[in-house]
Amino acid sequence: MTHTFDPTILREYDIRGVVGHTLHEQDAYALGRTFSAHAAEEGVKRLAVGRDGREHSPRLEEALIRGLTEGGIDVVRVGQGPSPMLYYAVAELDVDGGIQITGSHNPADYNGFKMLLPNRSVFGEEIKKLGTRAAAGQWCEGQGQVTDVDIMDRYIDRLVQDFAGGAFRIGWDAGNGAAGPALEKLVKRLPGEHHTLYTDVDGRFPNHHPDPTVEKNLEDLKRLVAEKNLDFGIAFDGDGDRIGAVDSRGRVIWGDQIVSILAVPVLQAEPGATIIADVKASQKLFDRIAELGGKPLMWKTGHSLIKSKMKETHAPLAGEMSGHIFFKHRWYGFDDALYASVRLIEAVSASGKSLTELKDAMPQSIVTPELRFPVDESRKFAVIDEVLGRLSQNGAKVDSTDGARVMDQDGWWLLRASNTQDVLVARAEAQDEAGLQRLMQQIDGQLAASGVERTEGGH
């Protein structure tokens, strides 16, 4: 048999599409057949499979498992839970990899698959290869067995195994995502007083969109923190691998600011270690890591790319602006919002200050949110190449790790192509509003020279 996937679902970091439109149950089955043949070439015999809380996840799981077992792979089903629980299962159970069925923080009609093979995430060219393989019908036959393992309690035990933080009054928002039940178990194991929102799993996301990096999705959490006069609040995305936070005054602690707090105890434990952040992170973070005696490393955006770089550099900690936080120090190296929140409580505790005081002490700058605007797929990467070409001629100070990140006396600006959507992403940071305007003019000038306009509301 051969199977052709809609090309739009084979993305850089995962497979993801709109259920009933670009993604169907037969795609899940075909992925199972194709992935089992691909994995068997590496001697893989058993895979863990988990799923998020979307209404179509059980149907896709059933089709995927049917495909995997008919391809000769044994499956260990770990059930519904956050993506990091599946990553934990892969690290701790007798399996060679795993697949999480999840639409992450996308709207309710999306779903998809995050895939792991021995010691790596499956991404980029390897995902494209699965598509080619399915189209060629390169499948194998077999009769795999399915077993069920309830791993959630073991996962919670591991999250708090060496917890050394104090007691705070904390608000939590699971956004009706897959991390809700695990969060309810977790807070019972932590000292202090805990107030939770939306921990019932509901794949329709009736309260707000489960993306904690967009400030409007934090309104309910801010209100809870204000009404109950809590120390701070923590929010998760739809599949529990990204964290958001607010202080007692309702100010957002952005992803790079969370990393700057977490870096302090990590660098005390591992002096001089490399700490990685993506190209969208504030210059203040890289300066802070250096000030703490660490080696700051700017790397490409994307959880698979960051994980690979962590292995290469033995970095104990990495983080993305999008709220993916990766701990190798005392953990496994994968991105886990529940574990990051446990470590945030510890880090605030160890600082002897409140999270609000830590936020107050952070150097001030003015930074734009992530500006996203549509651009034709065929032009997406070409525009960035053109920008880099012009910048190299005028002697600008450019970091081209992932797009163009340009430093000047006002601060820095970034222009990069998204790996997951047909958009360009821009961001800028300056000391004052006038400086920010000058940086934005540089971005707009470069875009205009490539015949692109920065449109508002590209989020």
C-alpha positions as CSV (number, residue, x, y, z in Angstrom):
1,M,0.0,0.0,0.0
2,T,1.0,3.6,-0.6
3,H,-0.2,6.7,1.2
4,T,0.2,10.4,0.5
5,F,0.2,12.8,3.4
6,D,-1.1,16.4,2.8
7,P,2.4,18.1,2.4
8,T,1.3,20.9,4.8
9,I,1.2,18.5,7.8
10,L,4.8,17.4,7.5
11,R,6.3,20.3,9.5
12,E,9.8,21.0,10.9
13,Y,9.3,19.7,14.4
14,D,6.3,17.5,14.2
15,I,3.4,16.4,12.1
16,R,0.4,18.7,12.6
17,G,-2.8,19.5,10.7
18,V,-6.5,20.3,10.9
19,V,-8.5,17.1,11.7
20,G,-11.0,16.2,9.0
21,H,-9.3,18.6,6.6
22,T,-5.6,18.0,6.2
23,L,-5.2,15.3,8.9
24,H,-7.4,12.1,9.0
25,E,-7.4,8.8,10.8
26,Q,-6.0,7.1,7.8
27,D,-3.0,9.4,8.1
28,A,-2.5,8.2,11.7
29,Y,-2.7,4.6,10.5
30,A,-0.2,5.3,7.7
31,L,2.1,7.1,10.0
32,G,2.1,4.0,12.3
33,R,2.9,1.7,9.4
34,T,5.6,4.0,8.0
35,F,7.2,4.9,11.4
36,S,7.4,1.2,12.4
37,A,9.3,0.4,9.2
38,H,11.6,3.4,9.7
39,A,12.2,2.6,13.4
40,A,12.8,-1.1,12.8
41,E,15.8,-0.2,10.7
42,E,17.4,1.0,14.0
43,G,16.4,-2.1,15.8
44,V,13.5,-0.4,17.6
45,K,11.0,-3.0,18.9
46,R,8.9,-1.1,21.4
47,L,7.4,2.4,21.5
48,A,5.5,4.3,24.1
49,V,2.4,6.2,22.9
50,G,0.6,9.0,24.8
51,R,-2.1,11.5,23.8
52,D,-3.4,15.0,24.8
53,G,-6.9,16.0,25.7
54,R,-8.3,16.8,22.3
55,E,-11.6,15.2,21.4
56,H,-10.1,13.4,18.3
57,S,-6.9,12.2,20.1
58,P,-8.4,8.8,21.1
59,R,-9.4,8.1,17.5
60,L,-6.1,9.1,16.1
61,E,-4.3,7.1,18.9
62,E,-6.3,3.9,18.0
63,A,-5.4,4.3,14.3
64,L,-1.8,5.0,15.0
65,I,-1.4,2.0,17.3
66,R,-3.1,-0.2,14.7
67,G,-0.5,0.9,12.2
68,L,2.4,0.5,14.5
69,T,1.4,-3.0,15.6
70,E,0.6,-4.2,12.1
71,G,4.1,-3.0,11.3
72,G,5.5,-5.3,14.0
73,I,6.1,-2.8,16.8
74,D,5.1,-3.4,20.4
75,V,3.3,-0.5,21.9
76,V,3.2,0.7,25.5
77,R,0.1,2.9,26.0
78,V,0.6,5.5,28.7
79,G,-2.7,7.2,28.2
80,Q,-3.8,10.9,28.4
81,G,-1.3,13.3,29.8
82,P,1.1,16.1,28.9
83,S,3.8,15.6,26.3
84,P,6.6,15.6,28.9
85,M,4.9,12.6,30.6
86,L,5.4,10.7,27.3
87,Y,9.0,11.9,27.2
88,Y,9.5,10.7,30.8
89,A,8.0,7.3,29.8
90,V,10.5,7.1,27.0
91,A,13.4,7.9,29.4
92,E,12.3,5.4,32.1
93,L,10.4,2.5,30.6
94,D,11.8,-0.3,28.6
95,V,11.0,1.3,25.2
96,D,13.1,2.6,22.3
97,G,11.2,5.8,21.6
98,G,7.6,7.2,21.6
99,I,4.9,9.2,19.9
100,Q,2.7,11.8,21.6
101,I,-0.6,12.6,19.8
102,T,-1.0,16.3,20.4
103,G,-2.1,19.6,18.7
104,S,0.1,21.4,21.3
105,H,-1.3,25.0,21.7
106,N,-3.0,25.1,18.3
107,P,-6.8,25.7,18.1
108,A,-9.2,22.8,19.0
109,D,-9.5,21.5,15.4
110,Y,-5.8,20.8,15.1
111,N,-4.0,17.6,16.1
112,G,-0.7,15.9,15.3
113,F,2.3,13.8,16.4
114,K,5.5,14.4,18.2
115,M,8.0,11.6,17.6
116,L,11.0,10.3,19.5
117,L,13.6,7.7,18.5
118,P,16.6,6.5,20.5
119,N,18.2,9.7,22.0
120,R,16.6,12.2,19.6
121,S,13.5,14.0,18.5
122,V,12.4,13.2,14.9
123,F,12.4,16.5,13.0
124,G,13.3,18.2,9.8
125,E,14.5,16.0,7.0
126,E,13.6,12.9,8.9
127,I,9.9,13.9,8.9
128,K,10.0,14.6,5.2
129,K,11.6,11.1,4.7
130,L,8.6,9.6,6.5
131,G,6.3,11.2,3.8
132,T,8.5,9.9,1.0
133,R,8.5,6.5,2.5
134,A,4.7,6.4,2.9
135,A,4.2,7.5,-0.7
136,A,6.5,4.6,-1.8
137,G,4.7,2.1,0.3
138,Q,7.8,1.1,2.2
139,W,6.1,-0.8,5.0
140,C,6.8,-3.9,6.9
141,E,4.5,-6.6,8.3
142,G,4.3,-7.9,11.8
143,Q,2.1,-8.4,14.9
144,G,3.0,-6.1,17.7
145,Q,1.5,-6.4,21.2
146,V,-0.2,-3.5,23.1
147,T,0.2,-3.1,26.9
148,D,-1.0,-0.4,29.2
149,V,1.1,1.4,31.8
150,D,-0.3,4.0,34.2
151,I,2.8,6.2,34.6
152,M,1.3,9.4,35.9
153,D,2.0,8.8,39.6
154,R,5.6,7.8,38.9
155,Y,6.0,10.9,36.8
156,I,4.7,13.1,39.7
157,D,7.0,11.3,42.1
158,R,9.9,12.1,39.9
159,L,8.9,15.8,39.5
160,V,9.1,16.3,43.3
161,Q,11.8,13.7,44.0
162,D,14.6,16.2,45.1
163,F,12.4,19.3,45.5
164,A,14.1,21.8,47.8
165,G,11.9,24.9,47.6
166,G,9.9,26.8,50.2
167,A,6.2,27.4,50.6
168,F,4.4,30.0,48.4
169,R,0.9,31.0,47.6
170,I,0.6,30.2,43.9
171,G,-2.1,30.3,41.3
172,W,-2.1,27.9,38.4
173,D,-3.8,27.8,35.0
174,A,-3.8,24.6,33.0
175,G,-6.0,26.1,30.3
176,N,-8.1,22.8,30.0
177,G,-5.0,21.2,28.4
178,A,-3.6,17.8,29.0
179,A,-1.5,18.8,32.0
180,G,-4.5,19.5,34.2
181,P,-4.9,16.2,36.1
182,A,-1.1,15.9,36.6
183,L,-1.1,19.5,37.9
184,E,-3.8,18.6,40.5
185,K,-1.6,15.7,41.7
186,L,1.5,17.9,41.7
187,V,0.2,20.7,43.9
188,K,-0.8,18.2,46.6
189,R,2.9,17.3,46.8
190,L,4.2,20.9,47.1
191,P,4.3,23.0,50.2
192,G,2.3,26.2,50.4
193,E,-1.1,27.1,49.2
194,H,-2.3,26.4,45.7
195,H,-5.3,27.6,43.6
196,T,-5.9,26.0,40.3
197,L,-7.9,27.0,37.2
198,Y,-9.2,24.9,34.3
199,T,-7.5,21.6,35.3
200,D,-10.4,19.6,33.7
201,V,-9.3,18.4,30.3
202,D,-11.5,19.8,27.6
203,G,-10.2,19.8,24.0
204,R,-12.6,22.6,23.0
205,F,-10.7,25.0,25.3
206,P,-13.8,26.8,26.4
207,N,-12.1,29.3,28.7
208,H,-9.2,30.6,26.7
209,H,-6.7,29.5,24.1
210,P,-4.0,27.3,25.8
211,D,-0.9,29.4,24.9
212,P,0.6,31.2,27.9
213,T,3.0,33.3,25.8
214,V,0.1,35.4,24.5
215,E,-0.7,37.9,27.3
216,K,-4.5,37.9,26.8
217,N,-4.6,34.2,27.7
218,L,-3.2,35.1,31.1
219,E,-6.0,37.4,32.1
220,D,-7.9,34.8,34.3
221,L,-4.6,33.9,36.0
222,K,-3.8,37.6,36.7
223,R,-7.3,38.0,38.2
224,L,-6.9,35.0,40.4
225,V,-3.5,36.2,41.7
226,A,-4.9,39.7,42.4
227,E,-8.1,38.5,44.1
228,K,-6.4,36.1,46.4
229,N,-3.3,38.2,46.8
230,L,-1.0,35.4,45.7
231,D,2.8,35.4,45.4
232,F,2.7,34.5,41.7
233,G,0.9,32.6,39.0
234,I,2.0,29.8,36.5
235,A,0.3,28.8,33.3
236,F,0.8,25.9,30.9
237,D,0.1,25.4,27.2
238,G,-2.2,22.7,25.7
239,D,0.3,19.8,26.0
240,G,2.3,21.0,29.1
241,D,5.7,21.6,27.5
242,R,5.6,25.4,27.7
243,I,5.4,27.6,30.7
244,G,4.1,31.2,31.3
245,A,4.3,33.1,34.6
246,V,3.0,36.3,36.2
247,D,4.2,38.1,39.4
248,S,2.1,39.2,42.3
249,R,1.3,42.5,40.4
250,G,0.2,40.6,37.3
251,R,3.3,41.4,35.3
252,V,4.3,38.7,32.8
253,I,7.6,37.1,33.4
254,W,8.6,36.3,29.8
255,G,10.3,33.1,28.7
256,D,13.8,34.6,28.7
257,Q,13.2,36.2,32.1
258,I,12.2,32.8,33.5
259,V,15.5,31.4,32.2
260,S,17.5,34.3,33.8
261,I,16.0,33.3,37.2
262,L,16.5,29.5,36.7
263,A,20.1,30.1,35.6
264,V,21.3,31.3,39.0
265,P,21.1,28.0,40.9
266,V,22.1,26.0,37.9
267,L,25.3,28.0,37.5
268,Q,26.0,27.7,41.2
269,A,25.8,23.9,40.8
270,E,27.7,23.9,37.5
271,P,30.0,26.9,37.4
272,G,31.0,28.1,33.9
273,A,28.4,25.9,32.1
274,T,26.9,26.7,28.8
275,I,23.3,28.0,28.9
276,I,21.4,28.2,25.6
277,A,18.6,30.6,24.6
278,D,17.0,31.1,21.2
279,V,17.6,34.1,18.8
280,K,14.4,35.7,20.0
281,A,15.6,36.1,23.6
282,S,16.6,39.4,25.1
283,Q,20.2,40.6,25.0
284,K,19.7,41.1,28.8
285,L,19.5,37.3,29.2
286,F,22.8,36.6,27.4
287,D,24.4,39.4,29.4
288,R,23.0,38.0,32.7
289,I,24.3,34.5,32.0
290,A,27.8,35.9,31.3
291,E,27.6,38.0,34.5
292,L,26.8,34.8,36.5
293,G,29.9,33.2,35.0
294,G,28.1,31.0,32.5
295,K,28.7,30.7,28.7
296,P,25.7,32.2,26.9
297,L,24.9,30.5,23.6
298,M,22.4,31.9,21.1
299,W,20.8,29.2,19.0
300,K,18.1,28.5,16.5
301,T,14.4,28.6,17.6
302,G,12.8,25.1,17.8
303,H,12.6,22.6,20.5
304,S,14.2,19.8,18.5
305,L,17.1,22.1,17.4
306,I,17.7,23.2,21.0
307,K,17.7,19.7,22.3
308,S,20.4,18.7,19.8
309,K,22.5,21.7,20.7
310,M,22.2,20.9,24.4
311,K,23.6,17.4,23.8
312,E,26.5,18.8,21.8
313,T,27.5,21.4,24.3
314,H,26.5,19.6,27.6
315,A,24.3,22.5,28.5
316,P,22.5,21.9,31.8
317,L,19.7,24.5,30.9
318,A,18.2,26.0,27.8
319,G,15.1,28.0,27.1
320,E,13.1,29.6,24.4
321,M,11.1,32.8,24.3
322,S,8.1,30.6,23.6
323,G,8.3,29.1,27.1
324,H,10.0,25.8,26.3
325,I,12.4,25.3,29.2
326,F,14.9,22.4,29.0
327,F,16.7,21.0,32.1
328,K,19.5,18.5,31.8
329,H,20.6,19.5,35.4
330,R,18.9,16.9,37.6
331,W,16.5,16.0,34.8
332,Y,16.5,14.4,31.3
333,G,17.1,17.3,28.9
334,F,13.6,17.6,27.6
335,D,11.2,20.5,27.8
336,D,8.7,20.1,30.6
337,A,6.5,23.0,32.0
338,L,5.6,21.1,35.1
339,Y,9.3,20.4,36.0
340,A,10.2,24.0,35.0
341,S,7.6,25.3,37.5
342,V,9.0,23.1,40.3
343,R,12.4,24.5,39.6
344,L,11.1,28.1,39.4
345,I,9.6,27.7,42.9
346,E,13.1,26.4,44.0
347,A,14.9,29.3,42.3
348,V,12.7,32.0,43.8
349,S,13.0,30.3,47.2
350,A,16.8,30.2,47.0
351,S,17.0,33.8,45.9
352,G,15.6,34.9,49.3
353,K,13.4,37.4,47.4
354,S,9.8,37.3,46.0
355,L,9.3,36.8,42.3
356,T,8.0,40.3,42.2
357,E,11.3,41.6,43.6
358,L,13.2,39.5,41.1
359,K,11.1,41.1,38.3
360,D,11.7,44.6,39.7
361,A,15.5,44.0,39.7
362,M,15.6,43.0,36.1
363,P,17.2,45.6,33.8
364,Q,14.6,47.6,32.0
365,S,14.3,47.8,28.2
366,I,11.5,48.2,25.8
367,V,10.8,45.1,23.7
368,T,8.3,44.4,21.0
369,P,6.2,41.2,21.2
370,E,6.9,38.7,18.5
371,L,5.6,40.3,15.4
372,R,4.3,37.8,12.8
373,F,3.2,38.7,9.3
374,P,2.3,36.5,6.3
375,V,4.6,36.0,3.4
376,D,4.4,33.7,0.5
377,E,6.0,30.3,1.2
378,S,8.2,30.6,-1.9
379,R,9.6,34.0,-0.6
380,K,9.9,33.2,3.0
381,F,13.5,32.1,3.2
382,A,14.5,34.2,0.1
383,V,13.6,37.4,1.8
384,I,15.9,36.6,4.8
385,D,18.8,35.7,2.4
386,E,18.3,39.1,0.6
387,V,18.3,40.9,3.9
388,L,21.5,39.1,5.0
389,G,23.1,40.0,1.7
390,R,22.3,43.7,2.0
391,L,23.4,43.8,5.7
392,S,26.8,42.2,4.8
393,Q,27.5,45.0,2.4
394,N,26.8,47.8,4.8
395,G,29.0,46.5,7.6
396,A,26.2,45.8,10.1
397,K,26.9,43.7,13.2
398,V,24.8,40.6,12.3
399,D,24.3,37.2,13.9
400,S,22.9,34.9,11.2
401,T,22.4,31.8,13.5
402,D,18.7,31.8,12.6
403,G,17.6,34.6,10.3
404,A,19.2,38.1,10.9
405,R,19.8,39.4,14.3
406,V,21.3,42.9,14.1
407,M,23.0,44.8,16.9
408,D,23.4,48.5,17.0
409,Q,23.7,51.4,19.5
410,D,19.9,51.4,20.1
411,G,19.7,47.7,20.8
412,W,18.9,44.8,18.5
413,W,16.4,43.7,15.9
414,L,15.6,40.2,14.5
415,L,14.0,39.1,11.3
416,R,13.6,35.3,10.7
417,A,11.4,32.9,8.8
418,S,9.1,30.7,10.8
419,N,9.7,27.0,10.4
420,T,6.1,26.2,11.1
421,Q,4.0,28.8,9.3
422,D,4.2,30.9,6.2
423,V,5.2,34.0,8.2
424,L,8.2,36.1,8.9
425,V,8.9,36.9,12.5
426,A,10.3,40.2,13.7
427,R,11.3,41.4,17.2
428,A,13.3,44.4,18.5
429,E,14.6,45.6,21.9
430,A,15.9,49.0,22.8
431,Q,16.5,51.2,25.9
432,D,13.8,53.7,25.0
433,E,10.8,54.3,22.7
434,A,12.7,56.4,20.3
435,G,15.4,53.8,19.9
436,L,12.7,51.1,19.3
437,Q,11.2,53.2,16.6
438,R,14.6,53.5,14.9
439,L,15.0,49.8,15.0
440,M,11.6,49.1,13.6
441,Q,12.4,51.6,10.8
442,Q,15.4,49.4,9.9
443,I,13.2,46.3,9.8
444,D,10.6,48.0,7.6
445,G,13.3,49.4,5.3
446,Q,14.8,45.9,4.8
447,L,11.3,44.4,4.2
448,A,10.4,47.2,1.7
449,A,13.7,46.5,-0.2
450,S,12.4,42.9,-0.6
451,G,8.9,44.0,-1.6
452,V,7.3,42.8,1.7
453,E,5.2,44.9,4.1
454,R,5.0,44.4,7.8
455,T,1.2,44.0,8.5
456,E,-0.2,44.4,11.9
457,G,-2.0,41.6,13.7
458,G,0.0,38.8,12.2
459,H,-0.2,36.8,15.5
